[in-house]
Amino acid sequence: MPKKPSDRIELLQGTLDMLILRTLLFGPAHGHQIAKHIQRTTDDLLQVEHGSLYPALHRLERKGWLSAKWEVAGKDLKREFKYYRLTAAGKRQLTAEESKWKRMAGAIARVMWPAEEG
């Protein structure tokens, strides 16, 4: 069941890049597939709008973390989609981003739910 817009959570700045890189770890995808994967994986809690997604994809491509190529879409030989692929530099960046994310999440958890003293 899709979440109501009020149930959705805004992405923290910088997390969209990490989610895109992580999604492309599974293989090449075009923008709509990337957005749908993030939405499905989060049970509709995160919905990436095209106005955020495509600028992020272009930024990651400029940084060399993604490569992109126009390709014919499956059976529909009349349509082309721009497929994005993770580069070796993108894989290294994803590893760095995951490490930072784990440290930040741990730090926030320690403030929000401090261990019992005593």
GIPEVEN-V117938 format. One record per residue. N is the residue number from 1. SS is DSSP state (H for helix, E for strand, C for the rest). PSI is psi in whole degrees, -180 to 180 (999 if undefined). Layout:
<<N	SS	PSI> <N	SS	PSI>>
This chain:
<<1	C	123> <2	C	145> <3	C	148> <4	C	151> <5	H	-33> <6	H	-18> <7	H	-16> <8	C	156> <9	C	136> <10	C	139> <11	C	138> <12	C	146> <13	C	133> <14	C	-17> <15	H	-26> <16	H	-44> <17	H	-46> <18	H	-42> <19	H	-37> <20	H	-49> <21	H	-44> <22	H	-42> <23	H	-41> <24	H	-7> <25	C	-26> <26	C	-11> <27	C	172> <28	C	149> <29	E	155> <30	E	169> <31	H	-46> <32	H	-40> <33	H	-40> <34	H	-49> <35	H	-44> <36	H	-39> <37	H	-46> <38	H	-44> <39	H	-49> <40	H	-44> <41	H	-29> <42	C	19> <43	C	43> <44	C	10> <45	C	-39> <46	C	124> <47	C	117> <48	C	118> <49	C	148> <50	H	-32> <51	H	-19> <52	H	-39> <53	H	-53> <54	H	-40> <55	H	-36> <56	H	-43> <57	H	-43> <58	H	-39> <59	H	-44> <60	H	-34> <61	H	-43> <62	H	-34> <63	C	-9> <64	C	10> <65	C	-18> <66	E	151> <67	E	156> <68	E	148> <69	E	136> <70	E	131> <71	E	152> <72	E	139> <73	E	110> <74	C	-122> <75	C	-22> <76	E	88> <77	E	-3> <78	E	-10> <79	E	141> <80	E	146> <81	E	150> <82	E	111> <83	E	133> <84	E	140> <85	E	146> <86	E	132> <87	C	172> <88	H	-41> <89	H	-36> <90	H	-38> <91	H	-41> <92	H	-41> <93	H	-40> <94	H	-43> <95	H	-44> <96	H	-43> <97	H	-42> <98	H	-41> <99	H	-46> <100	H	-42> <101	H	-45> <102	H	-43> <103	H	-44> <104	H	-45> <105	H	-39> <106	H	-42> <107	H	-43> <108	H	-43> <109	H	-38> <110	H	-32> <111	H	-44> <112	H	-39> <113	C	70> <114	C	147> <115	C	148> <116	C	132> <117	C	148> <118	C	999>>
